[in-house]
Amino acid sequence: MGKFTKDCEDLLKYVGGKENINAVTHCVTRMRFVLADPSKADVDAIEEIPSAKGTFTQSGQFQVIIGNEVSEFYNEFTKVSGIEGVSKEAVKSSAKSNQTILQKIMGDLGEIFAPIIPALICGGLILGFRNVIGDIALVNGKTLTQTSTFWMGTYNFLWLIGEAVFHMLPVGICWSVTKKMGTTQILGIILGLTLVSGQLLNGFAVASTPASKIPFWNFGFAHVKMIGYQGQVIAAIMAAFVLVYLEKFWRKVCPAVVSMIVVPFFSLVPAVILAHTVVGPIGWAIGDAIAKVVYGGLTSPFAVLFAAVFGALYAPIVMTGLHHMTNAIDMTLISKYHGTILWPMIALSNIAQGSAVLGMAVLQKKNDRAQQVNIPALISCYLGVTEPALFGVNLKYGFPLVCGMIGSSIAAIISVASGTMAASIGVGGIPGILSIKPQFWGTFALAMLAAIVVPFLLTLIVGKKKLTAKDLEGKKAKVEHEEFVCPMTGHLSKIEDIDDQAFASKAMGDGIAVELTDGKVYAPFSGEIVMAFPTKHAYGIRSDEGKEVLMHIGMDTVELNGEGFISHVEVGNHVHQGDLIVEVDLDYIKSQGKSLVSPVVFTDFTPISIQKYDVDVKAGEDNILTLEA
């Protein structure tokens, strides 16, 4: 029986059996199911399974949070169920059968923007930095650009990237649409380039250019304005879909022998013509109309009411997937008004939901299982990605979601009432302040304070009344202290003194380092081998009491591809304290120029107390360190 066999059998039973599963796959931390009848899933029973840390449904997929061992769990589940897993894209496709038309449209919109988000984040950071050096008086009442040639040069240079991200955005959008729809991506890129060509009047300059000065193509029977679509989102999306459906049409009707010539030409040329004569102007008008409505609402006498409602409802909107539309609205606002009042509220909602999770993390500080979800979700939320927090924590308990919505609403009121405006989008959560125009940093900081304090305090107050002892403390640890024996013979030193910063910084956990003088490495305690690198140089062991340790033999020894190592274990083996794990040919390792300094790290971040340093130790000694509770 495998490690997760019983849990997999229970999960199969509680999701409604094999016949209720249309498709299954996994991502980094979650099992993803498309269920024939989602109502058959027994959520309460599933969340009682030891390996399951929570459940939620999104975009037609029923998802079960497993954690870092999801890959191993998934492999065991496919064996137990007899179901062959499929790719994430296949699951997404299957899941659409469970979605409404609006959800499908929003899902498609989200998939169009997803590949562009990294560029928007980078561009937002760059514009934020330009704001700091070019708009804030930091030295004797002057900006850095006014006091230094270097900073002026930096300011001008960074616009090269900023312009590429935000002015040339239609290129990325057209590419992303063709990529998603499975058509020729280079044609999408070319279409995007024709929308922002230097031959055209820059779209940002149209409003300030007299109609008589706007250039045009003269076809004799018609004049077509030579206007660029810099920063335009809706027009670019519409133009890209014209190209997509033209290409699909021609591929369907064109003989294969001439398709290489006919399909690109008769897809791209008409798409460019329609983009500049029909689709582009319509898309521009739609974007302008939406921008005027939103901007009008946010600057009207009812702006505070609008802010309160939007701030409260944005998190639930994220859970439906409808939030993807706000990206297009934000970009249109920036294009038309040189900034957006909407984006600050979105960043504040991220922070508010993260602060509710922070409250849960404090309340559940003794619940190790809950903290495995709380801490990563908190970090992710504060950096602008809310789904892990919303589905893994806040929606699960209910009241943290409401507390976050209240805090977000209050913060949004402060933001809108003060006219706080962002110069760009993409940077969410706490770093979102970098996207805010410098003159509004003070008001945004005040709104951030509300988004942090209000949900945190409300969650603490309500949680103390709502949460049960099981919610607060989880399962009790089996033991308070555990004996540990040295797994290696050699010279003991502090882990922070070794050359490898990944270990020395203790980013993976505290530990020790031993420079080997003997080639045998043993188990420091009884437990399960949870990791064994194919190159035989590193092993992970989880003790019977739940402690986890990583033993990394030598430095850069992964490059030896297993030469010089004889492994005596594999993943899934149970070992007893003192069992031989691996034999190391020390002479061979040294002949290859590799260090024999070997870190032993507690990757579950168990607090440890080191008894001695800078001494020779022997494998099996039990007075090296003490593990705390």
C-alpha positions as CSV (number, residue, x, y, z in Angstrom):
1,M,0.0,0.0,0.0
2,G,1.3,3.4,-1.0
3,K,1.6,6.4,1.3
4,F,-1.6,8.0,0.0
5,T,-3.6,4.9,-1.0
6,K,-6.2,5.2,1.8
7,D,-6.6,9.0,1.2
8,C,-6.9,8.5,-2.5
9,E,-9.5,5.8,-2.1
10,D,-11.5,8.1,0.2
11,L,-11.2,11.0,-2.2
12,L,-12.4,8.9,-5.1
13,K,-15.4,7.8,-3.0
14,Y,-16.3,11.4,-1.8
15,V,-16.0,13.1,-5.3
16,G,-18.8,10.7,-6.4
17,G,-16.8,7.8,-7.7
18,K,-15.0,7.1,-11.0
19,E,-18.2,7.6,-13.0
20,N,-18.5,11.2,-11.8
21,I,-15.1,12.3,-13.0
22,N,-14.9,13.6,-16.5
23,A,-11.2,14.7,-16.2
24,V,-8.5,15.1,-13.6
25,T,-5.1,16.7,-13.5
26,H,-3.0,18.6,-10.9
27,C,-1.1,21.9,-10.6
28,V,1.6,22.9,-8.1
29,T,-0.5,22.3,-5.0
30,R,-3.9,21.2,-6.1
31,M,-5.8,18.3,-7.6
32,R,-8.2,19.6,-10.3
33,F,-11.4,17.7,-11.2
34,V,-14.0,18.2,-13.8
35,L,-17.1,16.5,-12.3
36,A,-20.1,15.3,-14.2
37,D,-22.3,16.3,-11.3
38,P,-20.5,18.7,-8.9
39,S,-23.3,18.3,-6.3
40,K,-22.2,14.7,-5.7
41,A,-18.9,15.8,-4.1
42,D,-19.1,15.5,-0.3
43,V,-17.0,18.6,0.6
44,D,-17.2,18.1,4.3
45,A,-16.0,14.5,4.1
46,I,-13.2,15.4,1.6
47,E,-11.8,18.1,4.0
48,E,-11.6,15.5,6.7
49,I,-9.1,13.5,4.6
50,P,-5.7,13.9,6.2
51,S,-4.0,14.9,3.0
52,A,-6.6,17.4,2.0
53,K,-6.1,21.0,3.2
54,G,-9.2,22.5,1.6
55,T,-11.5,22.6,-1.4
56,F,-13.0,25.1,-3.8
57,T,-14.6,25.4,-7.2
58,Q,-13.4,27.8,-9.8
59,S,-13.9,28.0,-13.6
60,G,-15.9,24.8,-13.6
61,Q,-13.2,22.9,-11.8
62,F,-13.5,21.2,-8.4
63,Q,-10.1,21.7,-6.7
64,V,-8.7,19.9,-3.7
65,I,-5.6,21.5,-2.0
66,I,-3.0,18.9,-1.3
67,G,0.2,20.9,-1.0
68,N,3.8,20.2,-2.2
69,E,3.2,16.4,-2.4
70,V,0.4,16.8,-4.9
71,S,2.4,15.1,-7.7
72,E,2.9,12.0,-5.6
73,F,-0.7,12.1,-4.5
74,Y,-1.9,12.4,-8.1
75,N,0.1,9.4,-9.3
76,E,-1.4,7.3,-6.5
77,F,-4.9,8.6,-7.3
78,T,-4.7,7.6,-10.9
79,K,-3.6,4.1,-9.9
80,V,-6.4,3.7,-7.3
81,S,-9.1,5.2,-9.6
82,G,-8.0,3.6,-12.9
83,I,-8.5,7.0,-14.5
84,E,-5.8,8.3,-16.8
85,G,-5.0,11.9,-16.1
86,V,-5.0,14.6,-18.8
87,S,-3.2,17.9,-19.3
88,K,-4.3,21.1,-17.6
89,E,-5.5,22.5,-20.9
90,A,-7.7,19.5,-21.5
91,V,-9.2,19.9,-18.1
92,K,-9.9,23.6,-18.8
93,S,-11.6,22.6,-22.1
94,S,-13.7,20.0,-20.3
95,A,-14.5,22.3,-17.5
96,K,-16.2,24.8,-19.9
97,S,-19.1,22.5,-20.1
98,N,-19.9,23.5,-16.5
99,Q,-19.7,27.2,-17.2
100,T,-22.2,29.8,-18.2
101,I,-21.7,31.8,-21.4
102,L,-20.5,34.8,-19.3
103,Q,-18.1,32.6,-17.4
104,K,-16.7,31.2,-20.7
105,I,-16.2,34.8,-22.1
106,M,-14.5,36.0,-18.9
107,G,-12.4,32.8,-18.8
108,D,-11.3,33.5,-22.4
109,L,-10.5,37.1,-21.6
110,G,-8.5,36.0,-18.6
111,E,-6.5,33.6,-20.7
112,I,-5.7,36.4,-23.2
113,F,-4.4,38.7,-20.4
114,A,-2.6,36.0,-18.4
115,P,0.5,35.8,-20.7
116,I,0.7,39.6,-20.7
117,I,0.6,40.1,-17.0
118,P,4.4,39.7,-16.4
119,A,5.0,42.5,-18.9
120,L,2.4,44.8,-17.2
121,I,3.9,44.1,-13.8
122,C,7.4,45.0,-15.1
123,G,6.2,48.1,-16.9
124,G,4.3,49.2,-13.8
125,L,7.4,48.9,-11.7
126,I,9.4,50.9,-14.2
127,L,6.8,53.6,-14.4
128,G,6.7,53.7,-10.6
129,F,10.5,54.1,-10.4
130,R,10.4,56.9,-13.0
131,N,7.8,58.6,-10.8
132,V,10.2,58.5,-7.9
133,I,13.2,59.9,-9.7
134,G,11.3,62.3,-12.0
135,D,8.3,63.6,-10.1
136,I,9.3,63.7,-6.4
137,A,11.5,66.5,-5.0
138,L,14.0,64.5,-3.0
139,V,17.1,66.9,-3.0
140,N,16.8,70.5,-2.0
141,G,13.3,70.9,-3.5
142,K,14.4,69.3,-6.8
143,T,13.8,65.8,-8.4
144,L,16.8,63.5,-9.0
145,T,16.4,64.1,-12.7
146,Q,16.9,67.9,-12.2
147,T,20.0,67.4,-10.1
148,S,21.8,64.6,-12.1
149,T,22.6,63.9,-15.7
150,F,22.8,60.2,-14.8
151,W,19.2,60.1,-13.4
152,M,17.9,62.1,-16.3
153,G,19.5,59.6,-18.7
154,T,18.0,56.7,-16.6
155,Y,14.6,58.4,-16.7
156,N,14.7,58.7,-20.5
157,F,16.1,55.2,-21.0
158,L,13.5,53.5,-18.9
159,W,10.7,55.0,-21.1
160,L,12.0,52.7,-23.8
161,I,10.6,49.8,-21.9
162,G,7.6,51.6,-20.5
163,E,6.5,52.7,-24.0
164,A,7.0,49.1,-25.3
165,V,4.8,47.7,-22.6
166,F,1.9,50.2,-22.5
167,H,1.9,52.1,-25.8
168,M,2.7,48.9,-27.8
169,L,0.2,46.8,-25.8
170,P,-1.9,45.9,-28.9
171,V,1.0,43.8,-30.2
172,G,1.0,41.6,-27.1
173,I,-2.8,41.4,-27.2
174,C,-3.0,40.3,-30.8
175,W,-0.2,37.7,-30.2
176,S,-2.0,36.4,-27.1
177,V,-5.3,36.0,-28.9
178,T,-3.8,34.1,-31.8
179,K,-1.9,31.9,-29.3
180,K,-5.0,31.1,-27.4
181,M,-7.1,30.4,-30.5
182,G,-4.4,28.2,-32.0
183,T,-3.8,30.3,-35.2
184,T,-0.6,31.7,-36.6
185,Q,1.1,33.8,-33.9
186,I,3.4,35.8,-36.1
187,L,0.4,37.1,-38.1
188,G,-1.1,38.3,-34.8
189,I,2.2,40.1,-34.0
190,I,2.2,41.8,-37.4
191,L,-1.4,42.8,-37.1
192,G,-0.6,44.4,-33.7
193,L,2.4,46.2,-35.2
194,T,0.1,47.7,-37.9
195,L,-2.0,49.1,-35.1
196,V,0.9,51.0,-33.5
197,S,3.1,51.8,-36.5
198,G,5.2,54.9,-36.5
199,Q,3.5,55.9,-39.7
200,L,0.3,56.6,-37.8
201,L,-0.7,59.4,-35.6
202,N,0.0,58.2,-32.0
203,G,-3.3,57.3,-30.4
204,F,-2.4,59.4,-27.3
205,A,-2.0,62.5,-29.5
206,V,-5.4,62.2,-31.2
207,A,-7.4,64.3,-28.7
208,S,-5.0,67.2,-28.9
209,T,-4.7,67.1,-32.7
210,P,-7.1,69.3,-34.8
211,A,-9.2,67.2,-37.2
212,S,-7.7,69.0,-40.2
213,K,-4.2,67.9,-39.1
214,I,-5.0,64.2,-38.8
215,P,-3.2,62.3,-41.7
216,F,-5.2,59.9,-43.9
217,W,-4.9,57.4,-46.7
218,N,-6.5,58.7,-49.8
219,F,-8.1,56.0,-51.9
220,G,-9.9,58.4,-54.2
221,F,-13.4,57.1,-53.3
222,A,-12.6,57.1,-49.5
223,H,-10.3,58.7,-46.9
224,V,-9.1,56.5,-44.0
225,K,-7.6,58.2,-41.0
226,M,-4.1,57.1,-40.2
227,I,-4.7,56.8,-36.4
228,G,-2.7,54.5,-34.2
229,Y,-4.2,52.4,-31.4
230,Q,-1.5,52.8,-28.8
231,G,-2.7,51.5,-25.4
232,Q,-6.1,50.5,-26.8
233,V,-7.3,47.1,-25.6
234,I,-10.8,46.4,-26.8
235,A,-9.9,47.5,-30.4
236,A,-6.9,45.2,-30.4
237,I,-8.9,42.2,-29.1
238,M,-11.6,42.7,-31.7
239,A,-9.1,43.1,-34.6
240,A,-7.2,40.0,-33.4
241,F,-10.4,37.9,-33.5
242,V,-11.2,39.1,-37.0
243,L,-7.8,37.8,-38.0
244,V,-8.3,34.5,-36.1
245,Y,-11.7,33.7,-37.8
246,L,-10.4,34.8,-41.2
247,E,-7.5,32.4,-40.9
248,K,-9.7,29.6,-39.7
249,F,-12.1,30.1,-42.6
250,W,-9.4,30.1,-45.2
251,R,-7.7,27.0,-43.7
252,K,-11.1,25.2,-43.9
253,V,-11.8,26.0,-47.6
254,C,-8.4,26.4,-49.1
255,P,-6.6,23.4,-50.7
256,A,-3.6,22.4,-48.8
257,V,-1.3,22.7,-51.8
258,V,-1.7,26.5,-51.9
259,S,-2.6,27.2,-48.3
260,M,0.9,28.5,-47.4
261,I,0.3,31.3,-49.9
262,V,-3.4,31.9,-49.7
263,V,-4.2,31.7,-46.0
264,P,-1.7,34.2,-44.6
265,F,-2.3,36.8,-47.4
266,F,-6.1,36.6,-47.4
267,S,-6.2,36.5,-43.6
268,L,-3.8,39.3,-42.7
269,V,-4.5,41.9,-45.4
270,P,-8.3,42.0,-44.9
271,A,-7.8,41.9,-41.1
272,V,-5.6,45.0,-41.2
273,I,-8.0,46.8,-43.5
274,L,-11.0,46.0,-41.3
275,A,-9.0,47.0,-38.2
276,H,-8.4,50.5,-39.5
277,T,-11.8,51.0,-41.1
278,V,-14.4,49.2,-39.0
279,V,-13.3,47.2,-36.1
280,G,-10.7,49.7,-34.7
281,P,-13.0,52.7,-34.6
282,I,-15.8,50.6,-33.1
283,G,-13.5,49.2,-30.4
284,W,-12.2,52.7,-29.7
285,A,-15.7,54.0,-29.3
286,I,-16.7,51.1,-27.0
287,G,-13.6,51.6,-24.9
288,D,-14.3,55.3,-24.7
289,A,-17.9,54.8,-23.6
290,I,-16.9,52.3,-20.9
291,A,-14.1,54.6,-19.7
292,K,-16.5,57.6,-19.5
293,V,-19.1,55.6,-17.5
294,V,-16.5,54.3,-15.0
295,Y,-14.6,57.6,-14.8
296,G,-17.9,59.5,-14.4
297,G,-19.0,57.2,-11.7
298,L,-15.8,57.6,-9.8
299,T,-15.8,61.4,-10.0
300,S,-19.5,62.0,-9.6
301,P,-21.3,63.0,-6.3
302,F,-22.0,59.3,-5.9
303,A,-18.3,58.3,-6.2
304,V,-18.0,57.3,-2.5
305,L,-21.0,55.0,-2.8
306,F,-19.6,53.5,-6.0
307,A,-16.2,52.9,-4.2
308,A,-17.9,51.3,-1.2
309,V,-19.7,48.8,-3.4
310,F,-16.8,48.1,-5.7
311,G,-14.4,47.7,-2.8
312,A,-16.7,45.3,-1.1
313,L,-17.6,43.2,-4.1
314,Y,-14.3,42.9,-5.9
315,A,-13.2,39.8,-4.0
316,P,-16.4,37.9,-4.9
317,I,-16.0,39.1,-8.5
318,V,-12.6,37.5,-8.6
319,M,-14.1,34.2,-7.5
320,T,-16.4,34.3,-10.5
321,G,-13.6,35.2,-12.9
322,L,-15.4,38.4,-14.0
323,H,-12.5,40.5,-12.7
324,H,-10.5,40.0,-15.9
325,M,-12.7,42.7,-17.6
326,T,-11.2,45.3,-15.3
327,N,-7.8,45.0,-17.0
328,A,-9.3,46.3,-20.2
329,I,-11.2,49.0,-18.4
330,D,-8.0,50.1,-16.5
331,M,-5.9,50.3,-19.7
332,T,-8.7,52.3,-21.4
333,L,-8.8,54.7,-18.5
334,I,-5.0,55.1,-18.6
335,S,-5.1,55.7,-22.4
336,K,-7.9,58.3,-22.1
337,Y,-7.2,60.0,-18.8
338,H,-3.5,59.3,-18.3
339,G,-4.3,57.3,-15.1
340,T,-6.9,55.1,-13.5
341,I,-8.8,55.4,-10.2
342,L,-10.0,51.8,-10.5
343,W,-6.6,50.0,-10.1
344,P,-5.9,51.4,-6.6
345,M,-9.1,49.9,-5.3
346,I,-8.1,46.5,-6.8
347,A,-4.7,46.6,-5.1
348,L,-6.4,47.6,-1.8
349,S,-8.8,44.6,-2.1
350,N,-5.8,42.3,-2.5
351,I,-4.3,43.7,0.7
352,A,-7.6,43.5,2.6
353,Q,-8.1,39.8,1.8
354,G,-4.5,39.1,2.7
355,S,-4.9,40.9,6.0
356,A,-7.9,38.7,6.8
357,V,-5.6,35.7,6.2
358,L,-3.1,37.3,8.5
359,G,-5.7,37.3,11.2
360,M,-6.4,33.6,10.6
361,A,-2.7,32.9,10.7
362,V,-2.5,34.5,14.2
363,L,-5.6,32.7,15.4
364,Q,-4.4,29.3,14.0
365,K,-0.7,29.7,15.0
366,K,-0.9,26.3,16.8
367,N,-2.6,24.6,13.8
368,D,0.3,23.4,11.7
369,R,-2.0,22.0,9.0
370,A,-3.9,25.3,8.6
371,Q,-0.6,27.3,8.5
372,Q,0.6,25.3,5.5
373,V,-2.2,27.0,3.6
374,N,-2.4,30.3,5.5
375,I,1.2,31.5,5.2
376,P,1.7,30.9,1.4
377,A,-1.8,32.4,0.8
378,L,-0.9,35.4,2.9
379,I,2.3,36.1,1.0
380,S,0.7,35.6,-2.4
381,C,-2.2,37.9,-1.5
382,Y,0.1,40.7,-0.3
383,L,1.9,40.4,-3.6
384,G,-1.4,40.8,-5.6
385,V,-2.6,37.2,-6.3
386,T,-5.7,36.5,-4.2
387,E,-7.1,33.2,-5.4
388,P,-5.1,31.0,-2.9
389,A,-6.3,33.2,0.0
390,L,-9.9,33.5,-1.2
391,F,-10.5,29.8,-2.0
392,G,-8.0,28.2,0.4
393,V,-8.8,30.2,3.6
394,N,-11.3,33.1,3.5
395,L,-14.2,31.4,1.6
396,K,-13.7,28.2,3.5
397,Y,-14.4,29.8,6.9
398,G,-16.7,32.6,5.5
399,F,-16.2,35.3,8.0
400,P,-12.6,36.2,6.9
401,L,-14.0,36.9,3.4
402,V,-16.6,39.3,4.8
403,C,-14.0,40.9,7.1
404,G,-11.8,41.5,4.1
405,M,-14.7,42.9,2.1
406,I,-15.5,45.4,4.8
407,G,-11.8,46.5,5.0
408,S,-11.6,46.7,1.3
409,S,-14.8,48.9,1.1
410,I,-13.4,51.3,3.7
411,A,-10.1,51.5,2.0
412,A,-11.7,52.1,-1.4
413,I,-13.8,55.0,0.0
414,I,-10.6,56.6,1.2
415,S,-8.9,56.1,-2.1
416,V,-11.7,57.4,-4.3
417,A,-12.6,60.3,-2.0
418,S,-9.0,61.5,-2.2
419,G,-8.9,61.1,-6.0
420,T,-6.0,58.6,-5.7
421,M,-4.9,57.6,-9.2
422,A,-2.5,54.9,-10.6
423,A,-0.3,55.7,-13.6
424,S,-0.2,52.0,-14.5
425,I,-1.5,48.6,-13.7
426,G,0.0,45.1,-13.0
427,V,1.6,45.8,-9.6
428,G,-0.9,44.7,-7.0
429,G,-1.0,44.1,-3.3
430,I,1.4,46.1,-1.1
431,P,3.9,46.7,-3.9
432,G,0.9,48.4,-5.7
433,I,2.0,51.7,-4.2
434,L,4.7,51.8,-6.9
435,S,2.0,52.1,-9.6
436,I,0.4,55.1,-7.8
437,K,1.1,58.6,-9.0
438,P,3.6,60.1,-6.4
439,Q,1.2,63.0,-5.4
440,F,-1.2,60.3,-4.1
441,W,1.2,58.2,-2.2
442,G,0.1,59.7,1.1
443,T,-3.6,59.0,0.6
444,F,-2.9,55.6,-0.8
445,A,-0.8,54.7,2.3
446,L,-3.7,55.8,4.5
447,A,-6.0,53.6,2.5
448,M,-3.5,50.7,2.8
449,L,-3.4,51.1,6.5
450,A,-7.2,50.7,6.6
451,A,-7.0,47.7,4.3
452,I,-4.5,46.1,6.7
453,V,-5.8,47.0,10.1
454,V,-9.6,46.7,9.7
455,P,-9.8,43.1,8.2
456,F,-7.1,41.9,10.6
457,L,-8.8,43.2,13.7
458,L,-12.3,42.1,12.6
459,T,-11.0,38.6,11.8
460,L,-9.4,38.3,15.2
461,I,-12.5,39.5,17.0
462,V,-15.0,37.3,15.0
463,G,-12.6,34.3,14.8
464,K,-12.3,34.0,18.5
465,K,-16.0,33.5,18.7
466,K,-16.5,31.4,15.5
467,L,-13.5,29.1,15.4
468,T,-13.6,25.8,17.3
469,A,-10.7,24.3,19.3
470,K,-10.0,22.0,16.4
471,D,-9.8,25.0,14.0
472,L,-7.5,26.8,16.3
473,E,-5.1,24.1,17.2
474,G,-5.5,21.2,14.8
475,K,-3.9,17.9,15.7
476,K,-1.6,17.8,18.6
477,A,2.1,17.0,18.0
478,K,3.0,13.4,19.0
479,V,6.0,14.4,21.0
480,E,7.5,17.6,22.3
481,H,11.1,16.7,21.8
482,E,12.8,14.3,19.5
483,E,16.3,12.7,19.6
484,F,18.5,13.4,16.7
485,V,21.7,11.6,15.8
486,C,24.4,13.0,13.5
487,P,24.1,11.3,10.1
488,M,27.7,11.8,9.0
489,T,31.3,11.7,10.2
490,G,33.5,14.7,9.7
491,H,34.1,18.3,10.8
492,L,31.0,20.2,12.1
493,S,30.5,23.9,11.2
494,K,27.8,26.5,11.2
495,I,25.5,26.3,8.1
496,E,25.8,30.1,7.7
497,D,29.5,29.7,7.2
498,I,29.3,27.6,4.0
499,D,29.8,29.1,0.5
500,D,26.3,28.2,-0.9
501,Q,24.0,31.2,-0.1
502,A,20.9,29.1,-0.6
503,F,21.8,27.1,2.5
504,A,23.8,29.8,4.4
505,S,20.9,32.2,4.3
506,K,18.7,29.6,6.0
507,A,16.1,30.2,3.3
508,M,15.3,26.5,3.3
509,G,15.6,26.1,7.1
510,D,18.1,26.0,9.9
511,G,20.7,23.2,10.2
512,I,24.4,22.2,10.3
513,A,27.2,21.5,7.9
514,V,29.6,18.5,8.0
515,E,32.7,18.2,5.9
516,L,32.9,14.5,5.3
517,T,35.8,12.4,6.4
518,D,33.9,9.1,6.1
519,G,31.9,8.0,3.1
520,K,28.9,6.6,4.8
521,V,25.7,8.6,5.5
522,Y,23.0,7.3,7.8
523,A,19.4,8.2,8.8
524,P,19.4,10.7,11.6
525,F,16.0,9.4,12.8
526,S,13.4,6.9,11.8
527,G,11.0,7.9,9.0
528,E,10.2,7.9,5.3
529,I,12.4,8.8,2.4
530,V,10.3,11.6,0.7
531,M,13.0,12.7,-1.7
532,A,15.9,10.9,-3.4
533,F,17.5,12.8,-6.3
534,P,18.3,10.7,-9.4
535,T,21.8,12.0,-9.1
536,K,22.0,10.4,-5.6
537,H,23.5,13.4,-3.9
538,A,20.5,14.6,-1.9
539,Y,17.9,12.9,0.3
540,G,14.8,14.1,2.2
541,I,13.6,12.2,5.3
542,R,10.3,12.8,7.2
543,S,10.4,11.5,10.7
544,D,7.6,9.4,12.2
545,E,6.8,12.5,14.3
546,G,6.6,14.8,11.3
547,K,10.0,16.5,11.3
548,E,11.7,16.9,7.9
549,V,15.4,17.0,7.0
550,L,17.3,17.4,3.8
551,M,20.8,15.9,3.5
552,H,22.8,17.4,0.6
553,I,26.1,15.5,0.1
554,G,28.8,17.9,-1.0
555,M,28.6,21.2,-3.0
556,D,27.7,21.2,-6.7
557,T,27.7,17.4,-6.7
558,V,24.6,17.4,-8.8
559,E,26.9,17.9,-11.7
560,L,28.5,14.5,-11.2
561,N,25.3,12.8,-12.4
562,G,25.4,10.1,-9.7
563,E,29.1,9.1,-10.2
564,G,30.8,8.5,-6.9
565,F,27.5,7.6,-5.0
566,I,25.9,4.3,-4.1
567,S,22.3,4.9,-3.0
568,H,20.7,2.4,-0.6
569,V,17.2,3.9,-0.5
570,E,14.4,5.2,-2.8
571,V,11.4,7.4,-2.4
572,G,8.7,5.7,-0.2
573,N,11.1,3.5,1.8
574,H,10.8,3.6,5.6
575,V,14.1,3.7,7.3
576,H,15.2,3.3,11.0
577,Q,17.5,5.6,12.7
578,G,21.1,4.6,11.8
579,D,20.2,2.8,8.5
580,L,22.7,3.4,5.7
581,I,21.3,5.9,3.2
582,V,24.2,6.4,0.8
583,E,27.9,5.6,0.3
584,V,30.1,8.3,-1.1
585,D,33.5,7.8,-2.8
586,L,35.3,10.8,-1.1
587,D,38.4,10.5,-3.3
588,Y,36.4,10.6,-6.5
589,I,34.4,13.6,-5.3
590,K,37.6,15.5,-4.4
591,S,39.2,14.6,-7.7
592,Q,36.3,16.3,-9.5
593,G,37.0,19.5,-7.6
594,K,33.9,19.3,-5.5
595,S,33.6,20.3,-1.9
596,L,32.7,17.6,0.7
597,V,30.9,20.1,2.9
598,S,27.4,18.6,3.4
599,P,24.4,20.7,4.7
600,V,21.8,19.0,6.9
601,V,18.8,21.2,6.8
602,F,15.4,21.1,8.7
603,T,13.2,22.0,5.7
604,D,10.0,22.1,7.9
605,F,11.7,25.0,9.7
606,T,11.9,23.2,13.0
607,P,13.6,25.4,15.6
608,I,16.9,23.8,16.7
609,S,19.5,24.3,19.4
610,I,23.1,23.6,18.4
611,Q,25.2,22.1,21.1
612,K,28.7,22.5,19.6
613,Y,30.5,23.9,16.5
614,D,33.9,23.6,14.9
615,V,34.6,20.1,16.2
616,D,34.9,16.7,14.7
617,V,31.8,14.5,15.0
618,K,30.9,10.9,14.3
619,A,27.8,9.4,12.7
620,G,25.4,8.3,15.5
621,E,26.4,11.0,18.0
622,D,23.3,12.3,19.8
623,N,24.7,15.4,21.4
624,I,25.0,17.5,18.3
625,L,21.7,19.4,18.4
626,T,18.3,19.4,20.0
627,L,15.0,19.7,18.1
628,E,12.4,22.0,19.7
629,A,8.7,21.2,19.9
